[in-house]
Amino acid sequence: MRYIKITDLASVIRSKNAGPYELTLDIIFNSKESFELARRSGMFKHELFAKLYGIDIENVIGVVEFEPANAIKATIKRPVVSGALGETDVYGSQQHAPLLGLEVPVGN
């Protein structure tokens, strides 16, 4: 099995608030071909995001493949509400780091 780093396939990997209780994670691929490789890998499921973020699978609200933008988007419940005492990223803009180490299986 051959793997390609997500950072070689995607031009944008980001996170942001989706309100005070949720985070949205965006992976925008640099081409239709890269998007299709990721899509066909089958790895971008609720289980992946639960594992990456150390949360229960029911806290992964949704995973969407958005073909017009060559993007995969996931929404998860924030472990700490935005602005709450002890919260360190009020905008949710620094939560994409676990995605950066992903490697996408692309066959032989």
N, C-alpha and C positions, 0 to 999 in steps of 0.2 A: 504494500500500500504506500502510495506517495502522498505527502502532505505539503500544503502551501500555507505560509503564514498569513493570517488575516490582514496584517498590515501591508502585505504585498497585493492583496485583492481589493482592499477598501481604501477609498480616498478620504472618508470621514468616519470616525468612530467617536461618538459623543454620548453624553448623558445630560439630562436636564429634568427639572421638576415638571410633573404633570399635576399641578396642584400641590398642596402641602403634605399630602399623604402618599403620593406615588412618584416614582421615577420612570422616565422613558429613556430607553437605551436605543440609539440609532446606529446602524451599520449601513453606510451608503457605499456601494461598490463602484469601482472606477470604470466599469464597462458592463454591458449586458452579459458578456461571456463570463466575467468574474461572478456576477450575480447568479447566473445559472449554475456555475460550479458549486457555489455555496448552497443554493437551493437543492440541487441534486444530492449533496452530501447527506441530507436528512438530519444533520446534527442540531439545527437551530429549532429546538423544541423547548417546551416548558421545563423539562428535566435539566437541560443544559444551564439555563439561567438560575434555576434553584440551586444547583450545585455550585456554580461560579460565585453566587452571592450568599451562600450559606443560609438559605431560607427554605421554608417548607414550600412544596410545589403549589399549594393553594394560594401562596402569596405571589405567584407569577400570574398576573391578571390576563395577559395576552401576549401572543407572538404573531406578528403579521408579516407576510411577504408582500411588499408593495412594489409590484413590477414596474409601474410607470416611472418610479424614481430609482430603480435598481437597488432597493433597500430592504432591509429586514429590521423590524422595530419590535422591541419587547417593552412591556410595562410591568413593573413590579411594585409591590407595596414598599414604602420607605421603612427601613428598620427603626428610624427615629424621625418623628414629624419635623418638617422644616421649621426652623426657628425655635424648637424646643430646647430646654436646658440640656446641655451636653452635646447638642448637634453641632457638627463641625463643617458642614457644607450646605449652607442655607439655600443655595441655588441648585444644588444637585449636579453641578457641572464637573465635579471631579470623581464621579462614580463609575466611569467607563473603564478604569484601569484593568479590572479582571478580564475584559474582552481582548485586551491587547496581546495576550499570550496565546490566543487560540490558534490552532492549526487545523486547516480544513482538509479532510481526506478527499483526494481527487482520483483515486484509482492507481493503477500501476504505471 
